[in-house]
Amino acid sequence: MIRIDALWLCTQPQDMRAGAERLLATVVNTVGGATAHHGYLFANARATRLKLVVHDGFGVWCATRRLHAGRFVWASTATAGAAPLQLTAPQFEALVVGLPWQRLPELGVIRRA
């Protein structure tokens, strides 16, 4: 089983032809290094595909997910900047199924209008 202690959303769109090594190089160039047991999420410009790269301390794992309809809810590069955003496990679970992961805290409480 792959252990993932932290998940990071990389907001800059990537070419999905990139493999694990090139995506890992993007992480190193952006934040200075890839930490063991951290996962880094990338999407293409249309947000219809995403890749997860995980450094497990010994090597690199890469997983891909593609949507046949719709788009992933992705952070805009204008609001997020170039640095990756850290995601919680529930936010990641919502992201990969296409739900509004940024709004999870406010969706957890029902209020009067």
PyMOL commands that set and color helices and strands:
alter all, ss='L'
color gray80, all
select helices_A, chain A and resi 20-31+77-80+89-96+101-107
alter helices_A, ss='H'
color red, helices_A
select strands_A, chain A and resi 6-9+38-43+49-55+60-66+85-87
alter strands_A, ss='S'
color yellow, strands_A
deselect
rebuild
show_as cartoon
